[in-house]
Amino acid sequence: MSTLESLQPAAVWRIFDKLSAVPRGSGNEAAVLGMLKGWADRRGLPWKQDEVGNLLVCIPASPGRENAPTVLIQGHVDMVCEKNAATAHDFLRDPIRLQVDGDWVKATGTTLGADNGIGVAMGLALADDRSVEHGPVEVLLTVDEERGLTGAAGVKPGFFAAKRMINLDSEEDTAIFIGCAGGRDTRYELKNRAAKAPKDSVGRKVTVLGLRGGHSGLNIHEHRGNAIKILVRALQAAAAQLDVRLVEINGGSMRNAIPRECEAKVTVPKDHARKFKQVVDACFARIAAEELAGIDDGFAWKVAPVQAPRCFSRECSTATLNLLSAIPNGVCAMSLDIAGLVETSTNLGVVKTDGLRVEIVCCSRSSVMSSLQELVEQHRALGLLAGVAVEQPQGYPGWKPNLASPLLAVTKQSYREAFGADPELLAIHAGLECGLLTEKYPDLDIVSFGPNIRGAHSPDEKVQISSVQKIWKLFAATMTELARA
């Protein structure tokens, strides 16, 4: 029996259960798309797929509502693949192990994939739940959203017919989202020179772990610890006093997730190994007490012996640590128009060592495109000053709010009638696919909403059962009202 067997709305949770059984990390969506095509075929639902892999499933109108305008429901099938270090899980083969904890559905030691699996499940559930009256529906299921919204970027004009779209990739059930930030990535590549470990040196592995991590857009203002930046600070503190040389450094796994863990191997003078540990311990302890108390109380670190016969040259080690130290991270500016909204931010998301090559990936966001451009240029200038290769792929645009939207008016009214209160109207400091789709379909009228999801992009991710019920009620009421209008 499924863990989710007794949950309501049953049609939504059944589909979410099926999604959770199939690995679907970004770039690995073929199996889940195959499953969804089979699901549609068994129901006689037409579908088509575009060149980049996006799937469009058509759900016929309820009887008598065939002439209502078509509504597009949109979500992405891929998920962020993060797990705790102690969790044995292969994201290429293993299903997500679900558990119910009170009013929440969680995974066991991994990300859950409610972002955006629960939105995908809601859109498709219209085919199974005949109690919801609706007009013709197109469900657009995009791929590779989490790595850079490349699926949405590949949607071509004419792929769908609808003029109104409900995006189900938001995570606050008291709000209707009407705008989002644009974003752009920066990748640095350092090609280091090797050297023999200095005579009479020993190897040490320093590990930072236990941080909360989270979504680099939704959680960036909470000042959660960035494992890469914290580890580099400790190594820099030691390097200011001792001959510390990098062997390798690895941390983070997604450019849009705040890194929870990072580890570095270094060489230190044998006679100063004890002092090295004292310096990094003191640095970590101070960060824990003065910066992370009440925010990241799980923060922990380890210093352990390791074999290190070779390392980076002194110059390359210094240059790598200096660049990692200098890269900006966190909130850059708050919005002057919307209280509490982060306007501009940047996240140092990944550092990865492959032999002598070190790759660093950052994700920058802003709802003001000129500010985003300035931040991207700052990143580029920093790389040029460091003398390293810099790559900045094409970014994605923001989604400009439209308070005069007819779809927004219907959704607000449905919310008010369902819950006796007005929803918040918010913009989100994260990348939604709405901006990219409005570039291709300028007349597309869009709103976004979704259930409460906490800890997205981290193994703490969970979705609230009662909130799924609430958003399903809003979704159903909005679809019915659109069919009748």
Secondary structure as the mmCIF struct_conf table of DSSP 4:
data_model
#
loop_
_struct_conf.conf_type_id
_struct_conf.id
_struct_conf.beg_label_comp_id
_struct_conf.beg_label_asym_id
_struct_conf.beg_label_seq_id
_struct_conf.end_label_comp_id
_struct_conf.end_label_asym_id
_struct_conf.end_label_seq_id
TURN_TY1_P TURN_TY1_P1 THR A 3 SER A 6
BEND BEND1 GLN A 8 PRO A 9
HELX_RH_AL_P HELX_RH_AL_P1 ALA A 10 SER A 20
TURN_TY1_P TURN_TY1_P2 ALA A 21 ALA A 21
BEND BEND2 VAL A 22 VAL A 22
STRN STRN1 GLY A 25 GLY A 25
TURN_TY1_P TURN_TY1_P3 SER A 26 GLY A 27
HELX_RH_AL_P HELX_RH_AL_P2 ALA A 30 ARG A 42
TURN_TY1_P TURN_TY1_P4 ARG A 43 GLY A 44
STRN STRN2 TRP A 47 GLN A 49
TURN_TY1_P TURN_TY1_P5 GLU A 51 VAL A 52
STRN STRN3 LEU A 55 ILE A 59
HELX_LH_PP_P HELX_LH_PP_P1 PRO A 60 SER A 62
TURN_TY1_P TURN_TY1_P6 PRO A 63 GLY A 64
TURN_TY1_P TURN_TY1_P7 GLU A 66 ASN A 67
BEND BEND3 ALA A 68 ALA A 68
HELX_LH_PP_P HELX_LH_PP_P2 PRO A 69 THR A 70
STRN STRN4 VAL A 71 HIS A 76
STRN STRN5 MET A 79 MET A 79
STRN STRN6 LYS A 83 LYS A 83
TURN_TY1_P TURN_TY1_P8 ALA A 85 ALA A 86
TURN_TY1_P TURN_TY1_P9 PHE A 91 ARG A 93
HELX_LH_PP_P HELX_LH_PP_P3 ASP A 94 ILE A 96
STRN STRN7 LEU A 98 ASP A 101
TURN_TY1_P TURN_TY1_P10 GLY A 102 ASP A 103
STRN STRN8 TRP A 104 ALA A 107
BEND BEND4 THR A 108 GLY A 109
STRN STRN9 THR A 110 THR A 110
HELX_RH_AL_P HELX_RH_AL_P3 ALA A 114 ALA A 125
TURN_TY1_P TURN_TY1_P11 LEU A 126 ASP A 128
TURN_TY1_P TURN_TY1_P12 ARG A 130 SER A 131
BEND BEND5 VAL A 132 VAL A 132
STRN STRN10 VAL A 137 THR A 142
BEND BEND6 VAL A 143 VAL A 143
TURN_TY1_P TURN_TY1_P13 GLU A 146 GLY A 148
BEND BEND7 LEU A 149 LEU A 149
HELX_RH_AL_P HELX_RH_AL_P4 THR A 150 ALA A 153
TURN_TY1_P TURN_TY1_P14 GLY A 154 GLY A 154
HELX_LH_PP_P HELX_LH_PP_P4 VAL A 155 LYS A 156
TURN_TY1_P TURN_TY1_P15 PRO A 157 GLY A 158
BEND BEND8 PHE A 159 PHE A 159
BEND BEND9 LYS A 163 LYS A 163
STRN STRN11 ARG A 164 ASN A 167
TURN_TY1_P TURN_TY1_P16 ASP A 173 THR A 174
STRN STRN12 ALA A 175 CYS A 180
STRN STRN13 GLY A 182 LYS A 191
HELX_LH_PP_P HELX_LH_PP_P5 ASN A 192 ARG A 193
STRN STRN14 ALA A 194 LYS A 196
HELX_LH_PP_P HELX_LH_PP_P6 ALA A 197 PRO A 198
TURN_TY1_P TURN_TY1_P17 LYS A 199 ASP A 200
STRN STRN15 SER A 201 LEU A 209
STRN STRN16 GLY A 214 HIS A 215
TURN_TY1_P TURN_TY1_P18 SER A 216 LEU A 218
BEND BEND10 ASN A 219 ASN A 219
HELX_RH_3T_P HELX_RH_3T_P1 ILE A 220 GLU A 222
TURN_TY1_P TURN_TY1_P19 HIS A 223 HIS A 223
HELX_RH_AL_P HELX_RH_AL_P5 ALA A 227 ALA A 239
TURN_TY1_P TURN_TY1_P20 ALA A 240 GLN A 241
BEND BEND11 LEU A 242 LEU A 242
STRN STRN17 ARG A 245 GLY A 251
BEND BEND12 SER A 253 SER A 253
TURN_TY1_P TURN_TY1_P21 ARG A 255 ASN A 256
STRN STRN18 ALA A 257 ILE A 258
STRN STRN19 CYS A 262 PRO A 269
HELX_RH_3T_P HELX_RH_3T_P2 LYS A 270 HIS A 272
HELX_RH_AL_P HELX_RH_AL_P6 ALA A 273 GLU A 290
TURN_TY1_P TURN_TY1_P22 GLU A 291 GLU A 291
BEND BEND13 LEU A 292 LEU A 292
TURN_TY1_P TURN_TY1_P23 ALA A 293 ILE A 295
TURN_TY1_P TURN_TY1_P24 ASP A 297 GLY A 298
STRN STRN20 ALA A 300 VAL A 306
BEND BEND14 PRO A 309 PRO A 309
STRN STRN21 ARG A 310 PHE A 312
HELX_RH_AL_P HELX_RH_AL_P7 ARG A 314 ALA A 326
BEND BEND15 ILE A 327 ILE A 327
STRN STRN22 GLY A 330 MET A 334
BEND BEND16 LEU A 336 ILE A 338
TURN_TY1_P TURN_TY1_P25 ALA A 339 GLY A 340
STRN STRN23 VAL A 342 ASP A 354
TURN_TY1_P TURN_TY1_P26 GLY A 355 LEU A 356
STRN STRN24 ARG A 357 SER A 366
BEND BEND17 SER A 367 VAL A 368
HELX_RH_AL_P HELX_RH_AL_P8 MET A 369 ALA A 386
TURN_TY1_P TURN_TY1_P27 GLY A 387 GLY A 387
STRN STRN25 ALA A 389 GLU A 391
STRN STRN26 TYR A 396 TYR A 396
STRN STRN27 TRP A 399 TRP A 399
TURN_TY1_P TURN_TY1_P28 LEU A 403 ALA A 404
HELX_RH_AL_P HELX_RH_AL_P9 PRO A 406 PHE A 419
BEND BEND18 GLY A 420 ALA A 421
HELX_LH_PP_P HELX_LH_PP_P7 ASP A 422 PRO A 423
STRN STRN28 GLU A 424 ILE A 428
BEND BEND19 HIS A 429 ALA A 430
TURN_TY1_P TURN_TY1_P29 GLU A 433 GLU A 433
HELX_RH_AL_P HELX_RH_AL_P10 CYS A 434 LYS A 440
TURN_TY1_P TURN_TY1_P30 PRO A 442 ASP A 443
STRN STRN29 ASP A 445 SER A 448
STRN STRN30 ILE A 453 ARG A 454
BEND BEND20 GLY A 455 GLY A 455
TURN_TY1_P TURN_TY1_P31 ALA A 456 HIS A 457
BEND BEND21 SER A 458 SER A 458
TURN_TY1_P TURN_TY1_P32 PRO A 459 ASP A 460
STRN STRN31 LYS A 462 GLN A 464
HELX_RH_AL_P HELX_RH_AL_P11 ILE A 465 ARG A 484
#
